[in-house]
Amino acid sequence: MHAPPFRLARSPGAATQDDAPHLRAFTPAADACCGPSQAELNRSRGRTRLADLDAHLHCSIIGTCLSTHELRKLVPKFAPLDGQRASDLDIHHTAVELAIQGGAGGKALQKALDTRYAGALRRFSLARDADAVLALWNEARAAGDIPPAYWALMSHPETTMEVRQAAFGDLHMLSHLVGAANRADLRRLVVLEEENAALQAKIERQQARLHEMSRERDEARVALDDHTTRAAAQREVQDESALQAQIASLREALAARDARLALETSRREAAEQRAAADEHALRTVRTQLDEARTLTDALRAEAYAMESSLHAGMHGEEDSDGESSTSRTLPREALKGQRIVYVGGRPGSNHALRRWVSAAGGELTVHDGGIEDRKGLLAAALAGADMAVFPVDCIDHDSMNMLKRVCERHQVSYHPLRTASLASFVELMVRLHSGPAPALTAVPVSRFCLRHG
């Protein structure tokens, strides 16, 4: 793109003597499209309407945020255009003209964008300045969620011209990347088509060979029938027993060949079925092995954390501050002054968790997820907390989703536990404050079988 569809923003004092004429040419008095319109200056701090945006931005907004199918249903209502026969380019151009003109067509486009991307608009409404809007745009761009974030950015009241330029530039470069990916896909398509043609030729050769073998078998049968006919005609002059023996021999040879062909076919089909069954069993075993390895690693880490904690509790004494030696598995003062909210779990293990955190200098607040405690108290318990922890095996989905939403609202980090046991909690605390546990070497398993040796 040699020239963007709007004037690039310049920082104060960055212009030189050579740029002075160009800057004077782009003053608000000379070119009002580069600055805010009078309608934008007079309106409130609400979101920017589609018709109030720069006319050069409408093409990128319409093309990115609305599909051609939606435009074919919407545009013919406000323009003399055949929605079924018009080309995609005509539909797009007409939609851009309606957005520039405003009026009923522009309002319909605005409503369609707001309705489709209501979630993104609510998420961007939390941004209070241009930097926050740009950060949300970068986050959505990294996640590949471009259309909702693009419309939310363009219509946000805090969006500046520099932010719109940055978003437009990112979208433009993404179009180049998509074009390059399409070219790569075309090259792969050509290769696949060549491979398909080769396979088709191979199949045709095999079919021709099968037809040839069928023809030869038919000719053999015809020859056998002819030979039988001639033998019957010559039966008067030849030994009848010799002719019958020859015919039987030929028939046996033909039957043996057909039987061998059927046997090989059945063997091939059985081998294919066994291979498919073995492949399915292998995938199942591999999946189970991966799950078992993951569970083994988690159990080893938890066992190591509990052993370290128990070893410190049995051999340590009270330190000068009166803290139990159980907390020495963590850095000194690691949990002092911190408040941890534990949601879910079992009543039998919650008491042990509270004692362990208290011994480490912290404070543990327990919420059962709504069994006896009201769920409305969860938001109040999470306010001001340093960390939230919940066991995935002892919490309902509603409480877990509420916990995540409240933690994101209050900027509180949350961590899931594998189980509601003390070992899982201790392993998480040690991993967060003391680094990961050292790798434990697995004991080699003997391959000697008591049955087969």
KOLLO-618285 format. One record per residue (C-alpha): residue number from 1; residue in three letters; chain; x, y, z. Coordinates in steps of 0.001 Angstrom, whole numbers, plus 500000, padded with zeros to 6 digits. Each point is the difference from the previous one (the first is absolute). Last residue first. Layout:
N
i; aa; ch; c1; c2; c3
NUM; ala; A; X; Y; Z;
...
***
This chain:
453
i; aa; ch; c1; c2; c3
453; gly; A; 509785; 434232; 529616;
452; his; A; 496502; 499266; 498653;
451; arg; A; 498081; 499746; 503305;
450; leu; A; 502125; 501864; 502523;
449; cys; A; 500819; 502679; 497373;
448; phe; A; 503386; 501729; 500145;
447; arg; A; 499806; 503572; 498610;
446; ser; A; 501088; 501538; 503298;
445; val; A; 498748; 503528; 500605;
444; pro; A; 502632; 502685; 500478;
443; val; A; 499329; 502091; 503152;
442; ala; A; 498939; 503483; 498900;
441; thr; A; 502384; 502859; 500705;
440; leu; A; 498336; 502819; 501921;
439; ala; A; 500405; 503448; 498479;
438; pro; A; 500579; 502627; 502635;
437; ala; A; 496883; 501824; 501220;
436; pro; A; 499119; 503171; 498124;
435; gly; A; 500875; 503407; 501522;
434; ser; A; 499825; 500941; 503682;
433; his; A; 497031; 502387; 500163;
432; leu; A; 497563; 498809; 497317;
431; arg; A; 501172; 496367; 499848;
430; val; A; 500138; 499660; 503795;
429; met; A; 496507; 501500; 500345;
428; leu; A; 498611; 497745; 497233;
427; glu; A; 501615; 496858; 501482;
426; val; A; 498601; 500850; 503451;
425; phe; A; 496467; 500360; 498570;
424; ser; A; 500195; 496709; 498049;
423; ala; A; 501333; 498177; 503082;
422; leu; A; 497290; 501425; 502278;
421; ser; A; 497373; 498235; 497904;
420; ala; A; 497143; 501691; 498100;
419; thr; A; 501272; 498609; 496699;
418; arg; A; 501805; 501215; 496859;
417; leu; A; 500073; 503577; 501220;
416; pro; A; 499009; 503031; 497898;
415; his; A; 501778; 503354; 500439;
414; tyr; A; 498495; 503506; 500139;
413; ser; A; 501721; 503369; 499749;
412; val; A; 497978; 502963; 501229;
411; gln; A; 499501; 502976; 497665;
410; his; A; 496687; 500910; 501687;
409; arg; A; 497885; 499501; 496860;
408; glu; A; 502074; 497045; 498776;
407; cys; A; 499670; 498367; 503427;
406; val; A; 496223; 500630; 500029;
405; arg; A; 499562; 498399; 496583;
404; lys; A; 502185; 496998; 500844;
403; leu; A; 498222; 499376; 503302;
402; met; A; 496562; 500271; 498357;
401; asn; A; 501044; 497387; 497416;
400; met; A; 501269; 497676; 502747;
399; ser; A; 496882; 500498; 502120;
398; asp; A; 497730; 499147; 497058;
397; his; A; 502105; 497002; 498963;
396; asp; A; 499782; 498341; 503419;
395; ile; A; 503038; 499538; 502229;
394; cys; A; 501694; 496922; 501508;
393; asp; A; 501948; 498312; 497185;
392; val; A; 501405; 503221; 498490;
391; pro; A; 501432; 501100; 503329;
390; phe; A; 499870; 503833; 500384;
389; val; A; 502631; 502604; 500867;
388; ala; A; 499708; 503803; 500050;
387; met; A; 502967; 502309; 500628;
386; asp; A; 500848; 503353; 501536;
385; ala; A; 496496; 500736; 501289;
384; gly; A; 498720; 503588; 500184;
383; ala; A; 496538; 499129; 498762;
382; leu; A; 499782; 496195; 499650;
381; ala; A; 497913; 499560; 503144;
380; ala; A; 497511; 502682; 498932;
379; ala; A; 499559; 498354; 496599;
378; leu; A; 499471; 496604; 501639;
377; leu; A; 497426; 501292; 502497;
376; gly; A; 497259; 499939; 497323;
375; lys; A; 500552; 496284; 499659;
374; arg; A; 498507; 499522; 503462;
373; asp; A; 501988; 497691; 502260;
372; glu; A; 498449; 496612; 500722;
371; ile; A; 500438; 498236; 496654;
370; gly; A; 500782; 503197; 498059;
369; gly; A; 503645; 499566; 498985;
368; asp; A; 501263; 498817; 503405;
367; his; A; 501793; 503295; 500714;
366; val; A; 503219; 499834; 502030;
365; thr; A; 502173; 503012; 500869;
364; leu; A; 503639; 499124; 500641;
363; glu; A; 502379; 502488; 501648;
362; gly; A; 503784; 499912; 499602;
361; gly; A; 503030; 499568; 502259;
360; ala; A; 501065; 496523; 498849;
359; ala; A; 498510; 498453; 503159;
358; ser; A; 496698; 501730; 499194;
357; val; A; 500083; 498520; 496498;
356; trp; A; 500529; 496498; 501410;
355; arg; A; 497352; 500424; 502714;
354; arg; A; 497418; 501219; 497447;
353; leu; A; 500778; 497094; 497667;
352; ala; A; 499627; 497474; 502836;
351; his; A; 496591; 501470; 500883;
350; asn; A; 498916; 499937; 496333;
349; ser; A; 500861; 496296; 499678;
348; gly; A; 497031; 498569; 501912;
347; pro; A; 497580; 502687; 498770;
346; arg; A; 500619; 498977; 496378;
345; gly; A; 500951; 502310; 497175;
344; gly; A; 498177; 502945; 498455;
343; val; A; 501516; 503509; 499842;
342; tyr; A; 503288; 500756; 501819;
341; val; A; 500708; 503740; 500293;
340; ile; A; 503622; 500834; 500856;
339; arg; A; 500927; 503088; 502015;
338; gln; A; 503640; 501039; 500019;
337; gly; A; 501645; 501866; 502915;
336; lys; A; 502697; 497361; 500373;
335; leu; A; 499778; 497370; 497269;
334; ala; A; 503651; 499923; 498892;
333; glu; A; 501394; 501320; 503318;
332; arg; A; 502953; 497652; 499655;
331; pro; A; 500034; 498156; 496678;
330; leu; A; 497732; 496944; 500021;
329; thr; A; 500796; 496492; 501281;
328; arg; A; 500804; 501815; 503201;
327; ser; A; 496300; 500479; 500626;
326; thr; A; 499749; 496699; 501824;
325; ser; A; 502717; 501246; 502384;
324; ser; A; 497302; 501646; 502086;
323; glu; A; 500249; 503759; 500485;
322; gly; A; 500827; 501321; 503493;
321; asp; A; 502020; 502954; 498723;
320; ser; A; 503276; 498516; 501284;
319; asp; A; 499367; 496697; 498302;
318; glu; A; 498011; 497089; 501434;
317; glu; A; 501837; 496771; 499377;
316; gly; A; 500624; 497986; 496869;
315; his; A; 500548; 496258; 499645;
314; met; A; 496425; 498691; 499815;
313; gly; A; 498368; 503052; 498351;
312; ala; A; 502825; 500481; 497447;
311; his; A; 499734; 496353; 498966;
310; leu; A; 496223; 500272; 499830;
309; ser; A; 500159; 503051; 497697;
308; ser; A; 502682; 498470; 497755;
307; glu; A; 498063; 496745; 499832;
306; met; A; 496809; 501890; 499184;
305; ala; A; 501651; 501963; 497180;
304; tyr; A; 501632; 496863; 498561;
303; ala; A; 496727; 498090; 500162;
302; glu; A; 498193; 502840; 498217;
301; ala; A; 502640; 500146; 497260;
300; arg; A; 499962; 496238; 499637;
299; leu; A; 496198; 499939; 499825;
298; ala; A; 499980; 502665; 497290;
297; asp; A; 502663; 498160; 497984;
296; thr; A; 498097; 496721; 500361;
295; leu; A; 496723; 501646; 498885;
294; thr; A; 501701; 501378; 496887;
293; arg; A; 501634; 496655; 499304;
292; ala; A; 496682; 498170; 500437;
291; glu; A; 498246; 502418; 497641;
290; asp; A; 502735; 499552; 497393;
289; leu; A; 499836; 496220; 500389;
288; gln; A; 496208; 499999; 499653;
287; thr; A; 500249; 501984; 496784;
286; arg; A; 502747; 497700; 498709;
285; val; A; 497943; 496935; 500870;
284; thr; A; 496967; 501357; 498152;
283; arg; A; 502058; 500934; 496945;
282; leu; A; 501577; 496521; 499983;
281; ala; A; 496603; 498308; 500328;
280; his; A; 498711; 501947; 496996;
279; glu; A; 503110; 499116; 497980;
278; asp; A; 499728; 496342; 500997;
277; ala; A; 496350; 499875; 498943;
276; ala; A; 500818; 501595; 496638;
275; ala; A; 502899; 497606; 499464;
274; arg; A; 497846; 497010; 500951;
273; gln; A; 497307; 501070; 497539;
272; glu; A; 502571; 500500; 497228;
271; ala; A; 501523; 496583; 500702;
270; ala; A; 496573; 498341; 499886;
269; glu; A; 499252; 501680; 496653;
268; arg; A; 503362; 498896; 498562;
267; arg; A; 499550; 496459; 501252;
266; ser; A; 496505; 499818; 498512;
265; thr; A; 501310; 501173; 496635;
264; glu; A; 502913; 497543; 500092;
263; leu; A; 497613; 497142; 500726;
262; ala; A; 497582; 501063; 497239;
261; leu; A; 502830; 500120; 497465;
260; arg; A; 501323; 496624; 501133;
259; ala; A; 496510; 498515; 499703;
258; asp; A; 499580; 501440; 496520;
257; arg; A; 503392; 498594; 498954;
256; ala; A; 499206; 496601; 501528;
255; ala; A; 496612; 499953; 498268;
254; leu; A; 501628; 500742; 496634;
253; ala; A; 502634; 497315; 500549;
252; glu; A; 497361; 497534; 501153;
251; arg; A; 497930; 500719; 496909;
250; leu; A; 502985; 499413; 497765;
249; ser; A; 500825; 496733; 501725;
248; ala; A; 496391; 498850; 499830;
247; ile; A; 499940; 500672; 496261;
246; gln; A; 503219; 498036; 499519;
245; ala; A; 498700; 497078; 502063;
244; gln; A; 496731; 499950; 498079;
243; leu; A; 501891; 499943; 496711;
242; ala; A; 502235; 497161; 501146;
241; ser; A; 496990; 497947; 501159;
240; glu; A; 498202; 500402; 496687;
239; asp; A; 502932; 498704; 497985;
238; gln; A; 499935; 501663; 496732;
237; val; A; 498242; 499330; 496688;
236; glu; A; 496381; 500161; 501156;
235; arg; A; 500692; 502721; 502563;
234; gln; A; 501318; 502272; 497284;
233; ala; A; 496897; 502131; 499948;
232; ala; A; 499818; 500000; 503827;
231; ala; A; 503653; 500989; 500163;
230; arg; A; 499343; 502787; 497549;
229; thr; A; 497175; 501281; 502176;
228; thr; A; 502094; 499716; 503160;
227; his; A; 502841; 501833; 498286;
226; asp; A; 497621; 502710; 498955;
225; asp; A; 498657; 500271; 503541;
224; leu; A; 503535; 500155; 501355;
223; ala; A; 500903; 502633; 497447;
222; val; A; 496937; 502011; 500984;
221; arg; A; 500930; 499624; 503678;
220; ala; A; 503543; 501057; 499231;
219; glu; A; 498732; 502918; 497957;
218; asp; A; 497798; 501064; 502920;
217; arg; A; 502972; 499747; 502353;
216; glu; A; 502140; 501993; 497589;
215; arg; A; 497305; 502667; 499778;
214; ser; A; 499747; 500180; 503768;
213; met; A; 503785; 500324; 500238;
212; glu; A; 499922; 502763; 497418;
211; his; A; 497179; 501777; 501818;
210; leu; A; 502004; 499809; 503217;
209; arg; A; 503080; 501367; 498223;
208; ala; A; 497949; 502852; 498555;
207; gln; A; 498636; 500776; 503467;
206; gln; A; 503550; 500022; 501369;
205; arg; A; 501135; 502344; 497249;
204; glu; A; 497014; 502276; 500653;
203; ile; A; 500780; 500020; 503713;
202; lys; A; 503598; 500993; 499262;
201; ala; A; 498849; 502788; 497697;
200; gln; A; 497603; 501269; 502686;
199; leu; A; 502820; 499899; 502542;
198; ala; A; 502234; 502049; 497717;
197; ala; A; 497205; 502508; 499366;
196; asn; A; 499391; 500310; 503743;
195; glu; A; 503702; 500599; 500602;
194; glu; A; 499965; 502731; 497370;
193; glu; A; 496864; 501508; 501549;
192; leu; A; 501629; 499885; 503429;
191; val; A; 503065; 501836; 498683;
190; val; A; 497802; 502641; 498349;
189; leu; A; 497977; 500389; 503208;
188; arg; A; 503208; 500440; 502004;
187; arg; A; 500988; 502828; 497696;
186; leu; A; 496539; 501518; 500340;
185; asp; A; 500211; 499737; 503783;
184; ala; A; 503342; 501823; 499927;
183; arg; A; 498414; 502736; 497913;
182; asn; A; 497106; 500207; 502452;
181; ala; A; 502468; 500305; 502896;
180; ala; A; 501756; 502879; 498209;
179; gly; A; 496672; 501727; 499475;
178; val; A; 499060; 499513; 503639;
177; leu; A; 503346; 501480; 501055;
176; his; A; 499451; 503008; 497748;
175; ser; A; 496487; 500478; 501428;
174; leu; A; 501512; 499817; 503486;
173; met; A; 502290; 502872; 499036;
172; his; A; 496972; 502162; 499172;
171; leu; A; 498250; 499066; 503233;
170; asp; A; 503072; 501008; 502028;
169; gly; A; 500205; 503284; 498112;
168; phe; A; 496308; 500736; 500609;
167; ala; A; 500435; 499250; 503695;
166; ala; A; 503023; 502343; 500237;
165; gln; A; 498234; 502748; 498078;
164; arg; A; 496921; 499684; 502208;
163; val; A; 502236; 500281; 503080;
162; glu; A; 501732; 503085; 498610;
161; met; A; 496641; 501606; 499137;
160; thr; A; 498880; 499586; 503585;
159; thr; A; 497677; 497409; 501517;
158; glu; A; 498529; 501142; 503310;
157; pro; A; 496370; 499990; 498768;
156; his; A; 500298; 496432; 498626;
155; ser; A; 498453; 499588; 496531;
154; met; A; 503176; 499025; 498111;
153; leu; A; 501274; 497830; 502849;
152; ala; A; 496759; 498031; 500436;
151; trp; A; 499756; 499516; 496213;
150; tyr; A; 503558; 498633; 499796;
149; ala; A; 499637; 497867; 503156;
148; pro; A; 496947; 498188; 498635;
147; pro; A; 501586; 499426; 496545;
146; ile; A; 503534; 498884; 501151;
145; asp; A; 499665; 497106; 502470;
144; gly; A; 503305; 498342; 499010;
143; ala; A; 501207; 499657; 503617;
142; ala; A; 502995; 502287; 499366;
141; arg; A; 497669; 502515; 498357;
140; ala; A; 497654; 499871; 503002;
139; glu; A; 502875; 500775; 502391;
138; asn; A; 501346; 502755; 497764;
137; trp; A; 496526; 501581; 499810;
136; leu; A; 499572; 499817; 503784;
135; ala; A; 503372; 501724; 500449;
134; leu; A; 499038; 502679; 497465;
133; val; A; 496794; 500751; 501917;
132; ala; A; 501952; 500174; 503277;
131; asp; A; 502492; 502408; 498445;
130; ala; A; 497194; 502169; 498632;
129; asp; A; 498447; 500540; 503404;
128; arg; A; 497258; 498651; 502287;
127; ala; A; 499667; 496432; 498693;
126; leu; A; 497094; 498151; 501644;
125; ser; A; 497800; 500727; 496976;
124; phe; A; 502281; 497747; 497963;
123; arg; A; 498504; 496865; 501567;
122; arg; A; 496434; 501229; 499584;
121; leu; A; 500643; 500880; 496361;
120; ala; A; 501601; 496580; 499420;
119; gly; A; 496897; 498267; 501358;
118; ala; A; 497622; 502138; 497950;
117; tyr; A; 501804; 499077; 496786;
116; arg; A; 497099; 498746; 497889;
115; thr; A; 497446; 502432; 501357;
114; asp; A; 502265; 503059; 499791;
113; leu; A; 501089; 499169; 496439;
112; ala; A; 496436; 499388; 498788;
111; lys; A; 498772; 503163; 501719;
110; gln; A; 502711; 502135; 498357;
109; leu; A; 499216; 498460; 496595;
108; ala; A; 496319; 500811; 500512;
107; lys; A; 500889; 503540; 501112;
106; gly; A; 502122; 500495; 496888;
105; gly; A; 497146; 498830; 497786;
104; ala; A; 497466; 502249; 501757;
103; gly; A; 502144; 503114; 499634;
102; gly; A; 503780; 499871; 499965;
101; gln; A; 501416; 500974; 496625;
100; ile; A; 503411; 498439; 500688;
99; ala; A; 498518; 496747; 501337;
98; leu; A; 497582; 499790; 497063;
97; glu; A; 502891; 500519; 497568;
96; val; A; 502002; 497234; 501705;
95; ala; A; 497016; 497625; 499720;
94; thr; A; 499634; 500835; 496291;
93; his; A; 503685; 499276; 499371;
92; his; A; 499804; 496640; 501838;
91; ile; A; 496877; 498848; 498160;
90; asp; A; 501523; 501030; 496668;
89; leu; A; 503217; 498109; 500832;
88; asp; A; 498089; 496865; 501008;
87; ser; A; 498258; 500018; 496629;
86; ala; A; 496331; 500873; 499619;
85; arg; A; 497658; 497225; 498889;
84; gln; A; 498367; 498982; 503298;
83; gly; A; 499967; 503330; 501884;
82; asp; A; 498687; 501914; 496988;
81; leu; A; 500846; 503626; 500784;
80; pro; A; 497888; 503152; 500317;
79; ala; A; 501394; 500872; 503479;
78; phe; A; 498562; 499971; 503552;
77; lys; A; 498407; 496536; 500312;
76; pro; A; 502414; 498602; 497381;
75; val; A; 502899; 500583; 502490;
74; leu; A; 498790; 497770; 502864;
73; lys; A; 499511; 496464; 498632;
72; arg; A; 502974; 500082; 497623;
71; leu; A; 502058; 501730; 502717;
70; glu; A; 499484; 497102; 502413;
69; his; A; 501121; 497453; 497390;
68; thr; A; 502988; 502164; 499057;
67; ser; A; 501232; 499841; 503587;
66; leu; A; 500242; 503031; 502271;
65; cys; A; 502986; 500940; 502238;
64; thr; A; 502939; 499948; 497594;
63; gly; A; 498601; 501332; 496712;
62; ile; A; 497664; 502505; 501651;
61; ile; A; 502664; 501304; 502405;
60; ser; A; 502804; 500095; 497412;
59; cys; A; 497857; 501855; 497464;
58; his; A; 498563; 502388; 502611;
57; leu; A; 503433; 501202; 501122;
56; his; A; 500548; 502338; 497037;
55; ala; A; 496812; 501905; 500836;
54; asp; A; 501375; 501025; 503397;
53; leu; A; 497572; 499008; 502725;
52; asp; A; 496861; 502021; 500751;
51; ala; A; 497723; 497740; 497882;
50; leu; A; 500991; 496943; 502028;
49; arg; A; 499118; 501711; 503272;
48; thr; A; 502677; 500643; 502611;
47; arg; A; 499171; 498688; 503440;
46; gly; A; 498721; 502399; 502649;
45; arg; A; 502001; 503004; 501279;
44; ser; A; 497267; 502421; 498998;
43; arg; A; 499521; 501578; 496572;
42; asn; A; 501115; 503535; 499124;
41; leu; A; 503589; 499269; 499046;
40; glu; A; 499061; 496936; 497969;
39; ala; A; 497290; 501924; 498148;
38; gln; A; 502480; 502802; 499273;
37; ser; A; 502278; 497484; 498360;
36; pro; A; 503177; 498758; 501581;
35; gly; A; 503197; 500477; 498013;
34; cys; A; 501410; 498533; 496803;
33; cys; A; 496734; 500338; 498085;
32; ala; A; 499919; 503781; 500588;
31; asp; A; 502739; 500672; 497463;
30; ala; A; 501019; 503680; 499617;
29; ala; A; 498476; 501457; 503188;
28; pro; A; 501039; 496951; 502026;
27; thr; A; 503629; 500478; 498843;
26; phe; A; 501241; 497480; 497447;
25; ala; A; 501493; 502421; 497490;
24; arg; A; 501890; 501825; 502733;
23; leu; A; 501567; 496716; 500993;
22; his; A; 501023; 499296; 496430;
21; pro; A; 501557; 503434; 499645;
20; ala; A; 501872; 499576; 503317;
19; asp; A; 501407; 496539; 499217;
18; asp; A; 503163; 501309; 498349;
17; gln; A; 500652; 502298; 502947;
16; thr; A; 499787; 497063; 502343;
15; ala; A; 497064; 498538; 501905;
14; ala; A; 500595; 497929; 503170;
13; gly; A; 499148; 502845; 502396;
12; pro; A; 496757; 498452; 501121;
11; ser; A; 499662; 496337; 498982;
10; arg; A; 498647; 499297; 496566;
9; ala; A; 496919; 497935; 499145;
8; leu; A; 499793; 498524; 496507;
7; arg; A; 497350; 501584; 497758;
6; phe; A; 497303; 497535; 498990;
5; pro; A; 499444; 497208; 497440;
4; pro; A; 503645; 498924; 500360;
3; ala; A; 502416; 500730; 497119;
2; his; A; 502433; 497563; 498404;
1; met; A; 498176; 496862; 501265;
***
